[in-house]
Amino acid sequence: MMLRQKAAIVTGSTSGIGLGIARALAKSGCNIMLNGFGEPAAIEKQRAQMINEFGVEIQFDQADLSKSKDVAGLIESTTRQLGGVDILINNAGIQHTAPIEQFPEDRWDAVIAINLSSSFHAIRFALPQMRKRNWGRIINIASTHGLVASEHKSAYVAAKHGVVGLTKVVALETATTGVTCNAICPGWVLTPLVDRQIKDRAEHENLSIAEAKKELLAEKQPSHEFVAIEQIADLVVFLCSESASQIRGTALCVDGGWTAQ
Ligand code: NAD
């Protein structure tokens, strides 16, 4: 229960990596503000289950992070309901793939807004109170695509490189304080976001789902294994610990060797 009484926002925590991070932080004693889209009944069920399992306070805010006004509202409602924002996990993200000449302008704008600008807004709204308490943890879920590129992912790669840059700047601006800012760069993790890419590949290349998964891994991830959601979540908990207080401005890869190539 090392993070008892801390309050954490995990954006995009109704699914995938964000949900895993929220659960790991709750297990460590954090009160949690969940956020994201989904069926209200399913979200409520998840919230009740976490309260029951971990005995901490769990709230939900449906802020649409593509809107800066909603991001401000998320920080405000967390501060009101959980007493502050000690830990900010910028995780919400979307993907769109297309060659650049055919990349729809509205998809570019949406990917940049959700994957990059929402982190800028959340950090600028949450940082003043972290500075006041002289303690805070900001963890941005970037991607291997924050460090290297793949074709057909112009908006995602631009946004994730932006997240890694933003992380470094915030780390420098808070370097003499108790606030740290880091990025995590996962390789392939089996979540709904990647499921869609596997299905697309299976359809386009006339493969079974199992074959498409195998191909996807073989192309990029030398371990030929998916990263587990829990492995990302455990790293987040470690970055929130005192042992990690001098880890600042890094982009930590959890990618089965992807970026070693
Ligand atoms: P996911 O699709 O399972 O979850 C995305 C979450 O973001 C959901 O809760 C969704 O509701 C939320 N979301 C989307 N748009 C939103 C908006 N406008 N406002 C609020 N919430 C919104 O995806 P995931 O794979 O768990 O991805 C989580 C993060 O990890 C993303 O930033 C993604 O880029 C990153 N990532 C994922 C992988 C992977 O292999 N899955 C690899 C590297 C990085």
Residues whose N, C-alpha, C, O or C-beta is under 5 A from the ligand:
A	BS01	NAD	G12 S13 T14 S15 G16 I17 G18 N35 G36 F37 A63 D64 L65 S66 N91 A92 G93 I114 I141 A142 S143 T144 P186 G187 W188 V189 T191 P192 L193 V194
